[in-house]
């Protein structure tokens, strides 16, 4: 994708300041005054937020689109990608990811398995979105303890809220040379009278993607390609709405199907004792294909929204949002399903805006979620768990002169009910069964419940008509997720043996065993400070944010230095019998808790040198350290923290043409955790050109993009597949969009 479109970062940029009318606007920019944060029930704009917010929309979103959400957003300052190859990646916000970052679809959780592991895709689609909102820093007050690191809200028109007098929509198509990817998407909106409807859909099909030759595995049969990285995905949504003067009602249904390869798991047995020369090329290729691992995902999602407005009395508005999600994700190896993850989730949020009280405006609400998550199959690594959460929240704001004060609180109760039969599935008929097996059968977790209280206080101070200062403090608590507590098994896709924080490792001369821990798993408690300075001049926009996040009881996956072969009851012979993986030896990762500190900054500058030429630049940095060493080597670095980035992009526009040239430099990451390795720095160069025209009263954009033009080998430090799956090599994307 193009370097990153700080143009819409202009929107983040403008995460503040006062918009200057004299400033020229290019086609890929947005007027900041129109950028309303839908994730904020009070309806504030990015200019009025005490916490840093970026809204990616319009052409900036179109130009940033990728097959995964993480890759779509990785150009936003403060946001990186987990990058599990091109098939799956989630956003990392200021060094935090997984269950600490909420992924929302129109304000409600996507309820997929992307928070469980980096190999699981998020079930939102950027190609049919109208905007994507990124809230950096804790956003737990509205969305729950899972938003301790931030929120990504993908917004589309599936729940119509405005009357439609005509038919409008968009059709887009593109071809990417790096993987022969063919993408087609479209949406349509219309209505009559009080009735409105929406429909959208997309299809994406790709082959394995190309990587620089020097990054290929020397033993691979496909030099210059990353094997098992193809995608075949499609989805669609229909929505209807009735829009009255005081009451709006909307309902939608969405279907998603996605089948994608999981790189790094083609067990071709090159290291077996027998000589590979004994097999001819055809047999070897067949074996290689047979041993590949891929995932098959399907999801049905229903959403509804009811809005009551212009109410007399203590409340002026009431809004009720609901979602039901039926999700299934299967990991398939050697033609057989190893694990099936499923999740039946229900979510409901009811909130009301109250009449002004002594100058304070705000909302109060209740929030309920229920998740029946199961992981079934020989390769299941976490037990089926039913999780329920109930919360009360309040947000308040008051303007006093140049100060806009913002306060909030949330009180949440979460309960996990694991299926303990997962830990006693093995049957031992031998009366002389090993003692460790007996202990394994005795593992039994009581229901785990957590009370989490979160508070925030912020202020936006307008210094003058061109600059402002924003400060926000948030104390946020996060209830540990079920997988962080109860995991105990081989996660085939990540190639790791995952052990939850509810276990301890006991070593002996013959190896080790896993026993239930006597320690309780505690809430994470984050104390986060944000300070932002924003300047909006006639031709220059600038935004600088610094943050400091002190997290008590921080949960992280620690590489133990052990492997699955040493585990009593899971020796390699057992793995051979069950899964026919003669050489499958996986590292053991265990969840541990201790205090950690994360701090850093984001800085952005947008400078209009003339009506035709402007330059954007940005930098971001996150440093993350544990209070105590995680291993005997004294290393205190938090695992998989992205490196510092610097970027610049030139935009040139005249008449019907828009051109870009940019580069992003990723610094060397030498602050790595135990058992990690240093990641070399690299620079990615990109360019793009758009041509705008009108055909039959429709606006048409034809675009050509070039990515990684120098064909640089680039590895993502935050990726579990860093050494296996580098970023794509040189590619060119040709496409067109039609708006009617």
C-alpha positions in Angstrom: 0.0 0.0 0.0 1.1 3.5 -0.4 3.3 4.8 2.3 0.5 5.6 4.6 -1.6 8.5 3.6 -1.0 10.9 6.3 -3.5 12.8 4.4 -6.1 11.4 6.5 -3.7 11.6 9.2 -4.4 15.1 8.6 -7.5 14.0 10.3 -5.5 12.7 13.1 -3.3 15.5 12.7 -6.1 17.4 13.1 -6.9 15.3 15.9 -7.2 18.9 17.0 -6.7 22.5 16.3 -9.0 24.9 14.4 -9.3 24.3 10.7 -8.0 27.2 8.6 -10.3 27.9 5.6 -7.5 29.6 3.7 -5.6 26.3 3.6 -5.9 24.6 0.1 -7.6 21.1 0.1 -6.3 18.3 -2.0 -8.5 15.5 -3.2 -7.0 13.0 -0.7 -7.6 15.3 2.3 -10.7 15.8 4.5 -12.1 18.8 6.1 -11.5 18.2 9.7 -14.7 19.9 10.8 -16.7 17.1 9.3 -14.9 14.3 11.1 -17.2 13.2 13.9 -16.2 10.3 16.1 -19.1 7.9 15.9 -17.5 5.8 18.6 -18.1 8.8 21.0 -21.8 8.8 22.0 -21.7 12.6 22.7 -20.8 13.1 19.0 -17.6 15.1 19.4 -15.2 15.7 16.5 -11.5 14.9 16.5 -10.9 18.5 17.4 -12.7 18.1 20.7 -11.1 14.9 22.0 -8.8 14.9 25.0 -7.4 11.6 23.8 -5.6 11.2 20.4 -8.0 10.0 17.7 -7.4 9.3 14.0 -10.2 9.0 11.5 -9.2 7.3 8.2 -11.9 7.9 5.5 -12.6 9.0 2.0 -9.8 8.6 -0.5 -7.2 8.2 2.2 -9.0 5.0 3.3 -9.3 3.9 -0.3 -5.6 4.3 -0.9 -4.6 2.5 2.3 -6.8 -0.6 1.9 -5.2 -4.0 2.2 -6.4 -7.6 2.7 -6.2 -7.3 6.5 -7.1 -4.6 9.0 -3.6 -4.5 10.5 -2.0 -3.8 7.1 -4.7 -1.2 6.3 -4.0 0.8 9.4 -0.2 0.3 9.8 0.5 3.7 8.3 -1.4 5.5 11.1 1.0 7.0 13.6 1.1 4.9 16.8 -0.4 1.9 15.0 1.6 -1.1 13.7 0.6 -4.6 12.5 1.0 -8.0 14.0 1.6 -9.3 10.4 0.9 -13.0 10.2 1.8 -12.8 6.6 -0.6 -11.1 4.2 -3.4 -13.4 5.3 -4.0 -12.2 8.9 -2.8 -9.2 10.9 -4.4 -7.0 13.6 -3.6 -3.5 14.8 -1.0 -2.9 17.5 -1.6 0.4 19.2 1.3 1.9 21.1 2.8 -1.6 21.6 -0.4 -3.2 22.8 -2.4 -5.7 20.8 -4.5 -8.9 21.1 -7.1 -8.7 23.9 -6.0 -5.1 24.8 -7.3 -3.6 21.5 -11.0 -3.7 20.8 -12.1 -4.2 17.2 -15.6 -2.9 16.6 -18.1 -2.9 13.7 -20.3 0.1 14.1 -19.6 0.4 17.8 -20.1 -3.3 18.7 -17.4 -6.0 19.1 -16.7 -8.1 16.0 -16.8 -11.2 18.3 -14.3 -13.1 16.2 -11.2 -15.1 17.3 -8.7 -12.4 16.3 -8.0 -11.6 19.9 -7.1 -15.2 20.7 -4.2 -15.6 18.2 -2.3 -13.6 15.5 -3.2 -16.1 12.9 -6.9 -15.4 13.2 -8.2 -12.7 10.8 -10.5 -9.9 11.9 -13.9 -10.1 10.4 -14.3 -6.5 9.3 -13.7 -5.4 5.7 -12.1 -2.1 4.9 -13.2 -2.1 1.2 -16.8 -1.5 2.1 -16.2 0.9 5.1 -16.9 4.6 5.0 -14.4 5.4 7.8 -12.2 3.7 10.3 -11.7 5.4 13.7 -8.6 4.7 15.8 -8.7 5.7 19.5 -5.2 5.6 20.8 -4.8 4.9 24.5 -7.3 3.4 26.9 -10.9 3.6 25.8 -12.4 1.3 28.3 -15.2 3.5 29.5 -17.6 2.7 26.6 -16.2 -0.6 25.2 -15.0 -2.6 28.2 -11.8 -3.7 29.8 -10.6 -5.2 26.5 -10.0 -1.6 25.2 -7.2 -0.9 27.7 -4.9 -0.3 24.8 -7.2 1.4 22.3 -10.2 1.0 20.0 -10.5 0.5 16.2 -14.1 1.1 15.0 -14.9 0.2 11.4 -17.9 2.2 10.3 -20.2 1.4 7.3 -23.7 2.1 6.2 -25.2 -1.2 7.1 -27.6 0.4 9.7 -29.1 3.3 7.7 -29.6 6.4 9.7 -30.5 9.0 7.1 -33.3 9.2 4.5 -32.3 8.5 0.9 -33.9 10.5 -1.9 -31.9 8.7 -4.7 -29.6 5.7 -5.4 -25.9 6.1 -4.7 -23.0 3.9 -4.2 -19.5 2.8 -5.2 -17.9 0.0 -7.2 -14.1 -0.6 -7.0 -11.8 -3.2 -8.5 -8.0 -3.7 -8.4 -5.3 -6.1 -9.4 -2.1 -6.5 -7.4 1.0 -8.0 -9.2 2.6 -9.3 -6.0 0.1 -12.2 -5.6 -2.2 -11.9 -8.7 -4.8 -10.6 -6.2 -8.1 -9.7 -7.8 -10.4 -7.6 -5.7 -13.9 -6.4 -6.4 -16.2 -4.5 -4.0 -19.3 -2.4 -4.1 -22.0 -0.9 -2.1 -25.4 0.7 -2.9 -27.7 2.9 -0.8 -31.2 4.1 -1.5 -34.7 4.4 -0.2 -38.0 6.1 -0.4 -39.8 8.2 2.1 -39.0 7.0 5.6 -37.5 3.7 4.3 -33.8 3.3 3.5 -31.7 0.3 2.5 -28.1 -0.6 2.1 -26.2 -3.5 0.4 -22.5 -4.2 0.0 -20.3 -7.0 -1.0 -16.7 -7.9 -1.9 -14.6 -10.8 -3.3 -10.8 -11.2 -3.0 -8.7 -13.9 -4.5 -5.0 -14.2 -4.5 -2.1 -16.6 -5.0 1.0 -17.0 -2.8 2.7 -13.6 -2.7 6.2 -12.8 -3.9 9.1 -11.9 -1.7 12.6 -10.8 -2.6 14.7 -13.9 -3.7 17.3 -13.3 -1.0 14.5 -13.6 1.7 13.5 -17.1 0.4 14.2 -20.3 2.3 17.1 -22.0 0.7 15.3 -25.4 1.0 12.1 -24.0 -0.5 10.7 -25.2 -3.8 9.3 -21.8 -4.5 12.1 -19.3 -4.4 10.7 -15.8 -4.5 7.3 -16.7 -3.1 6.0 -17.2 0.4 4.3 -20.6 0.2 0.9 -21.1 1.6 -0.1 -17.4 1.7 -3.0 -17.4 -0.7 -6.5 -15.9 0.1 -10.0 -16.7 -1.1 -12.5 -14.4 0.7 -16.0 -13.1 0.0 -18.7 -11.4 2.0 -21.8 -9.3 1.8 -24.2 -7.2 3.9 -27.8 -6.1 3.6 -29.4 -3.6 5.9 -32.8 -1.8 6.1 -33.9 1.2 8.2 -37.0 3.2 9.0 -36.1 6.8 9.7 -38.8 8.9 11.5 -38.7 12.3 13.0 -38.1 11.1 16.5 -37.5 7.3 16.1 -35.1 5.4 13.9 -35.0 1.7 13.6 -32.4 -0.3 11.6 -31.4 -4.0 11.1 -28.7 -5.7 9.2 -27.4 -9.2 8.3 -23.8 -9.9 7.1 -22.1 -13.1 5.9 -18.3 -13.6 5.6 -16.4 -16.6 4.1 -12.6 -16.7 4.1 -10.2 -19.4 3.3 -6.5 -18.6 3.6 -3.2 -20.3 4.0 -1.1 -20.1 7.1 2.5 -19.5 6.2 5.4 -21.3 7.9 3.7 -24.7 8.4 4.5 -26.7 5.2 5.9 -29.8 6.9 7.9 -31.1 4.0 10.3 -33.1 6.2 13.5 -31.9 4.7 15.3 -32.8 7.9 14.3 -36.4 8.2 17.0 -39.1 8.4 16.1 -40.7 5.1 17.6 -39.1 2.0 15.3 -36.8 0.2 16.9 -37.8 -3.0 14.9 -41.0 -2.9 11.7 -39.0 -3.8 11.2 -37.7 -7.2 10.2 -34.0 -7.6 6.5 -34.8 -8.3 6.1 -36.9 -5.1 7.9 -34.2 -3.1 5.6 -31.5 -4.3 2.6 -33.6 -3.5 3.8 -34.2 0.0 4.5 -30.6 0.5 1.1 -29.5 -0.7 -0.5 -32.2 1.5 1.2 -31.0 4.6 0.2 -27.4 4.3 -2.0 -25.7 7.0 -4.8 -23.4 6.1 -7.8 -21.9 7.8 -11.5 -21.8 6.8 -13.6 -19.1 8.4 -17.3 -18.3 8.2 -19.4 -15.8 10.1 -23.0 -14.7 10.3 -23.7 -11.4 12.0 -26.9 -9.6 12.8 -27.0 -6.0 14.1 -29.8 -3.7 15.1 -30.1 -0.1 16.3 -33.0 1.9 17.7 -32.7 5.6 18.4 -35.2 7.7 20.3 -34.6 11.5 19.9 -36.2 14.8 20.9 -37.5 13.3 24.2 -38.9 15.5 26.9 -37.7 15.0 30.5 -34.4 14.1 32.1 -33.1 12.3 29.0 -33.2 13.9 25.6 -32.0 10.8 23.6 -31.9 7.0 24.1 -30.0 4.6 21.9 -30.0 0.8 21.9 -27.5 -1.2 19.9 -27.5 -5.0 19.6 -25.5 -7.7 17.9 -25.6 -11.4 17.5 -22.6 -13.2 16.0 -22.2 -16.8 14.9 -18.5 -17.4 14.2 -16.6 -20.5 13.2 -12.9 -20.9 12.3 -11.3 -24.2 11.4 -7.6 -24.9 11.2 -7.0 -27.7 8.7 -3.8 -29.7 8.2 -3.1 -32.6 5.9 -6.7 -32.4 4.7 -8.1 -32.9 8.2 -9.6 -30.4 10.7 -7.2 -30.1 13.6 -9.1 -27.4 15.6 -12.4 -25.7 15.2 -12.9 -22.4 17.0 -16.5 -21.2 17.3 -18.1 -18.3 19.1 -21.7 -17.5 19.7 -21.8 -14.0 21.0 -24.5 -11.6 22.0 -23.9 -7.9 22.8 -26.2 -5.1 23.9 -25.5 -1.5 24.8 -28.3 0.9 26.0 -27.3 4.5 26.7 -29.1 7.8 27.2 -28.1 11.4 26.8 -29.3 13.5 29.7 -30.4 17.1 29.7 -27.7 19.6 30.8 -27.0 19.7 34.5 -25.2 22.8 35.7 -23.5 23.0 32.3 -22.5 19.3 32.2 -23.6 17.2 29.2 -23.2 13.5 29.1 -24.5 10.0 28.8 -25.2 7.1 31.1 -25.6 3.5 30.0 -25.4 -0.2 30.5 -23.5 -2.7 28.5 -23.9 -6.5 28.4 -21.9 -9.1 26.5 -22.1 -12.9 26.4 -19.7 -15.2 24.6 -19.9 -19.0 24.3 -16.5 -19.8 22.9 -15.4 -23.3 22.0 -12.2 -24.9 20.7 -12.7 -28.5 19.6 -10.4 -31.0 18.0 -7.1 -32.8 18.6 -5.2 -29.6 18.1 -7.3 -27.5 20.5 -5.1 -25.5 22.9 -7.7 -23.7 25.0 -10.8 -25.0 26.7 -14.3 -24.0 25.7 -15.3 -21.1 27.9 -18.5 -19.2 28.5 -17.8 -15.5 29.3 -20.4 -12.9 30.5 -19.8 -9.3 31.2 -22.1 -6.6 32.6 -21.2 -2.9 33.0 -22.4 0.5 33.9 -20.8 3.6 32.4 -21.0 7.4 32.5 -19.4 10.1 30.4 -19.6 13.9 31.1 -18.4 17.1 29.4 -18.5 20.7 30.3 -17.2 23.8 28.5 -15.9 26.7 30.6 -14.3 29.4 28.6 -11.3 28.0 26.8 -11.5 24.7 28.7 -13.5 21.6 27.6 -13.5 19.2 30.6 -14.2 15.5 30.0 -14.8 12.9 32.8 -15.9 9.3 32.7 -16.2 6.1 34.7 -17.1 2.4 34.1 -17.8 -0.4 36.5 -17.7 -3.9 35.0 -18.2 -7.5 36.2 -16.7 -10.4 34.1 -17.1 -14.1 34.6 -15.3 -17.0 32.8 -16.7 -20.5 33.1 -14.2 -23.0 31.5 -15.1 -26.5 30.5 -12.7 -28.5 32.7 -13.2 -31.7 30.8 -10.6 -30.2 28.4 -7.9 -30.9 31.0 -8.9 -34.6 31.6 -9.5 -35.9 28.1 -6.7 -38.4 28.3 -7.7 -41.8 29.4 -5.1 -44.0 31.2 -6.0 -47.6 31.4 -2.7 -48.6 32.9 -3.0 -49.0 36.7 0.6 -47.9 36.8 0.0 -44.6 35.0 2.6 -42.0 35.8 1.9 -39.7 38.6 2.1 -36.7 36.4 -0.8 -38.0 34.4 -2.9 -38.3 37.5 -2.0 -34.7 38.4 -2.9 -33.6 34.9 -6.4 -35.2 35.4 -6.9 -33.3 38.6 -6.6 -29.9 37.0 -9.9 -28.1 37.7 -10.6 -24.4 37.5 -13.4 -22.8 39.4 -15.3 -20.0 37.6 -13.0 -17.0 37.4 -14.7 -13.6 38.0 -13.3 -10.1 37.9 -14.5 -6.7 39.0 -12.9 -3.9 36.9 -13.3 -0.1 37.6 -12.0 2.5 35.2 -11.9 6.2 35.4 -10.7 9.1 33.1 -10.3 12.8 33.3 -9.3 15.1 30.4 -9.2 18.6 29.3 -8.8 20.4 25.9 -7.4 23.9 26.4 -7.7 26.3 23.4 -4.5 28.5 23.6 -5.5 30.7 20.6 -7.4 30.4 17.3 -4.6 28.2 15.9 -3.4 26.0 18.7 -4.6 23.9 21.6 -3.3 21.7 24.3 -5.0 18.4 25.4 -4.4 16.4 28.5 -5.9 13.1 29.5 -5.4 10.7 32.5 -7.0 7.3 32.5 -6.9 4.6 35.1 -8.2 1.5 33.4 -8.6 -2.1 34.6 -8.7 -5.1 32.3 -10.0 -8.6 33.1 -7.7 -11.3 31.7 -9.2 -13.1 28.8 -10.0 -16.8 29.0 -7.2 -17.9 26.7 -4.6 -16.0 28.8 -5.7 -18.0 31.8 -6.6 -21.5 30.6 -4.5 -22.2 27.4 -2.7 -25.5 27.5 -1.7 -27.1 24.2 -0.1 -26.8 20.8 -1.3 -23.9 18.8 -0.7 -25.3 15.3 -0.9 -22.0 13.4 1.6 -20.0 15.5 3.8 -23.1 16.0 4.0 -22.7 19.7 2.9 -24.6 22.8 0.8 -22.1 24.7 0.4 -22.2 28.5 -2.0 -19.9 30.3 -1.2 -17.9 33.5 -3.3 -20.4 35.4 -0.4 -22.9 35.3 3.1 -23.3 36.6 6.0 -25.2 35.1 7.7 -27.8 37.3 11.1 -28.9 36.1 12.9 -32.2 36.9 15.8 -34.2 35.4 13.6 -35.7 32.7 11.9 -32.6 31.5 8.9 -30.7 33.0 5.2 -30.9 33.7 2.4 -28.4 33.9 0.5 -28.0 37.2 -2.3 -25.7 38.2 -1.0 -22.6 39.7 -1.9 -21.6 43.3 -1.6 -18.0 42.3 -4.6 -16.1 41.2 -4.6 -14.2 37.9 -5.1 -10.5 38.6 -6.6 -7.6 36.6 -4.2 -5.5 34.6 -4.3 -2.0 35.9 -3.2 0.8 33.6 -2.4 4.4 34.6 -2.0 6.2 31.3 -1.1 9.9 30.7 -1.6 11.6 27.3 -0.4 15.1 26.5 -0.9 16.6 23.0 -0.1 19.9 21.4 -1.9 20.8 18.2 -1.4 23.6 15.7 -3.5 24.5 12.7 -2.2 27.3 10.7 -3.1 28.5 7.2 -0.6 26.2 5.5 0.8 24.1 8.3 -0.9 21.5 10.6 1.1 19.9 13.3 0.3 17.4 16.1 2.6 16.0 18.8 1.5 13.5 21.4 3.5 11.9 24.2 2.2 9.1 26.4 3.3 7.3 29.5 1.5 4.0 30.5 2.3 2.3 33.8 0.6 -1.1 33.8 0.4 -3.3 36.9 0.0 -7.1 36.5 0.9 -6.8 32.8 0.2 -10.1 31.0 2.6 -11.2 28.4 3.7 -14.4 26.6 7.2 -15.4 27.8 9.3 -17.8 25.8 10.4 -20.4 28.4 13.3 -21.8 26.3 11.7 -25.2 26.7 10.0 -27.2 23.9 7.0 -29.6 23.6 9.3 -32.7 23.4 10.3 -32.2 27.0 6.8 -32.1 28.4 5.8 -35.2 30.3 2.8 -36.8 28.6 3.4 -34.9 25.4 6.7 -36.4 24.3 7.5 -36.4 20.6 6.5 -40.1 20.3 2.9 -39.1 21.2 2.9 -36.3 18.8 4.1 -38.7 16.1 1.3 -41.1 16.8 -1.5 -38.4 16.9 -0.4 -36.0 14.2 2.3 -37.7 12.2 4.7 -34.8 12.7 8.0 -36.6 13.0 9.9 -33.4 13.4 7.3 -31.2 15.1 9.0 -29.7 18.1 7.5 -26.5 19.2 8.7 -23.8 21.7 6.7 -23.4 24.9 5.3 -19.9 25.7 3.7 -19.2 29.0 1.6 -16.2 30.1 3.1 -14.4 33.1 2.3 -11.2 35.0 4.4 -8.4 36.3 4.5 -4.6 36.2 5.5 -2.9 32.9 6.0 0.6 31.6 5.3 1.7 28.1 6.1 5.3 26.9 6.6 7.0 23.6 5.3 9.6 21.2 3.7 10.4 17.9 4.4 13.5 15.8 2.9 14.6 12.5 3.4 17.5 10.2 1.4 18.5 7.1 2.8 21.5 5.2 1.2 23.0 2.1 4.2 24.4 0.1 1.8 25.7 -2.6 -1.7 25.0 -4.0 -0.3 22.1 -5.9 2.4 20.6 -3.6 2.4 19.6 0.0 4.6 17.4 2.2 3.6 15.1 5.1 6.0 13.7 7.7 5.5 11.6 10.8 7.4 9.8 13.5 6.4 7.4 16.2 8.1 5.4 19.0 7.2 3.0 21.7 9.5 1.8 24.5 8.2 -1.1 26.7 10.0 -2.5 29.7 9.2 -4.9 32.5 9.9 -4.0 36.1 11.9 -7.2 36.6 13.9 -9.4 34.3 11.8 -12.1 32.6 14.7 -14.5 32.4 18.1 -15.3 33.9 19.9 -13.1 31.4 18.5 -10.0 33.0 16.4 -9.0 30.0 13.5 -6.6 30.8 12.3 -5.9 27.3 8.6 -6.6 26.5 8.3 -9.1 23.6 7.5 -8.1 20.0 7.4 -4.3 20.4 7.6 -2.4 17.0 10.6 -0.3 16.2 10.7 3.5 15.8 9.4 4.8 12.4 10.1 7.9 10.4 8.2 8.8 7.2 7.7 11.5 4.6 5.5 11.8 1.6 5.1 14.4 -1.2 1.8 15.1 -2.8 1.4 16.9 -6.1 -2.0 17.7 -7.6 -3.2 19.6 -10.6 -6.4 19.5 -12.5 -7.4 15.8 -12.7 -4.1 14.3 -11.6 -2.8 13.5 -8.1 0.7 12.0 -7.6 2.6 10.8 -4.5 6.1 9.8 -3.6 7.1 8.7 -0.2 9.3 6.6 2.1 9.0 5.1 5.5 12.1 4.1 7.5 11.7 1.4 10.2 14.6 1.6 12.6 16.6 -1.4 13.8 14.9 -3.0 16.8 17.7 -3.9 19.2 15.5 -3.7 22.3 14.3 -7.3 22.1 13.1 -9.8 24.7 14.8 -13.0 25.7 14.8 -15.7 22.9 13.9 -13.0 20.4 16.5 -11.8 17.8 17.4 -8.3 16.6 15.5 -7.1 13.6 17.4 -5.0 11.0 16.1 -1.6 9.9 14.8 -1.0 6.5 13.2 1.7 4.3 10.1 1.2 2.1 9.6 3.4 -0.9 6.2 3.9 -2.5 4.6 5.9 -5.2 1.1 6.4 -6.6 -0.8 8.3 -9.2 -4.6 8.9 -9.5 -6.5 10.2 -12.5 -10.0 11.7 -11.9 -12.7 11.9 -14.6 -16.5 11.8 -15.0 -18.3 9.2 -17.1 -22.1 9.3 -17.4 -22.6 11.5 -14.4 -20.4 9.2 -12.3 -17.1 10.1 -10.7 -14.3 7.8 -11.8 -10.8 7.4 -10.3 -8.2 5.3 -12.0 -5.1 4.6 -9.9 -1.7 3.0 -10.1 0.4 2.3 -7.0 3.9 1.0 -6.5 4.9 -0.6 -3.2 8.4 -1.4 -1.9 9.8 -0.1 -5.1 13.4 -1.0 -4.2 12.4 -4.6 -3.5 13.8 -4.4 0.0 13.9 -7.4 2.4 11.7 -6.2 5.3 10.9 -8.2 8.4 8.3 -7.2 11.0 9.7 -7.4 14.5 6.2 -7.8 16.1 5.3 -10.8 13.9 5.4 -14.4 15.1 6.6 -15.2 11.6 9.3 -12.6 11.4 11.9 -15.1 10.1 9.5 -17.0 7.9 7.3 -14.3 6.3 8.9 -11.0 5.3 6.9 -8.2 3.8 6.0 -8.4 0.1 8.6 -7.5 -2.5 8.1 -4.9 -5.2 4.5 -4.8 -6.4 2.2 -2.7 -8.6 -1.5 -2.2 -8.0 -3.8 -1.1 -10.8 -7.4 -0.3 -10.2 -10.5 1.9 -10.6 -13.3 3.3 -8.5 -16.7 4.5 -9.7 -18.9 6.6 -7.5 -22.5 7.1 -8.6 
